[in-house]
Amino acid sequence: MIEKRLKTRSVNGTLALAQNIMELMLPAPRMVVLRGDLGAGKTTLVKGIAQSLGASADDVTSPTFTLVHEYQGTKLKVYHLDLYRLEKDEELLALGLEEMEADPNALVLVEWGEKFPSVMARARGQVVITLGEEPDERWFLVQML
C-alpha cells in the first residue's frame, strides 16, 4: 500500500498537487474514492487530475445532479461520479460503474463512494480531504492499494 499525506494552502495549490496525486493512482484502470465534507475540494482535485491528463479543466464540474461526468485526456479517460444523491446498490448498476471500472484506460473517481460498502470493496484507493486551519488549507491523505 502507498500512503502519503500532503497539504495545500490554496485552490491553485490543490490544482497543482493533483498531478502528484494522479501519478500515485497509476497504472489505470483504477477506481478511487474521494472522501471529504461538502466543499472540501473533491471536484477541485478532479479538475486538477483531468487537466494533468490533458483534458480541459474548464469542463470539470461537480456531477451532483448528472451523477457521472467523463473527461478525455490525451491517453487516459477520467470518469467522475458523485453518489451523494443515491441510496441503493441497485442505482449503481444503472450508472454502468462496472463498465467504467473495466475500461483499461480509465481512472474512475468516485465522490461519496463510502456510502456504499460494495464501492469501497472494489476501490483500489482513496483520497481523504480534510480542512486545515486556514480557509483554503487542505490536507490530503492518499492511500493506494
Secondary structure as GFF3:
##gff-version 3
##sequence-region A 1 145
A	DSSP	beta_strand	2	8	.	.	.	ID=ss1
A	DSSP	alpha_helix	11	25	.	.	.	ID=ss2
A	DSSP	beta_strand	30	35	.	.	.	ID=ss3
A	DSSP	alpha_helix	42	52	.	.	.	ID=ss4
A	DSSP	three_ten_helix	57	59	.	.	.	ID=ss5
A	DSSP	beta_strand	68	72	.	.	.	ID=ss6
A	DSSP	beta_strand	77	82	.	.	.	ID=ss7
A	DSSP	alpha_helix	89	95	.	.	.	ID=ss8
A	DSSP	alpha_helix	97	102	.	.	.	ID=ss9
A	DSSP	beta_strand	106	111	.	.	.	ID=ss10
A	DSSP	three_ten_helix	113	115	.	.	.	ID=ss11
A	DSSP	alpha_helix	117	122	.	.	.	ID=ss12
A	DSSP	beta_strand	125	131	.	.	.	ID=ss13
A	DSSP	beta_strand	138	144	.	.	.	ID=ss14
###
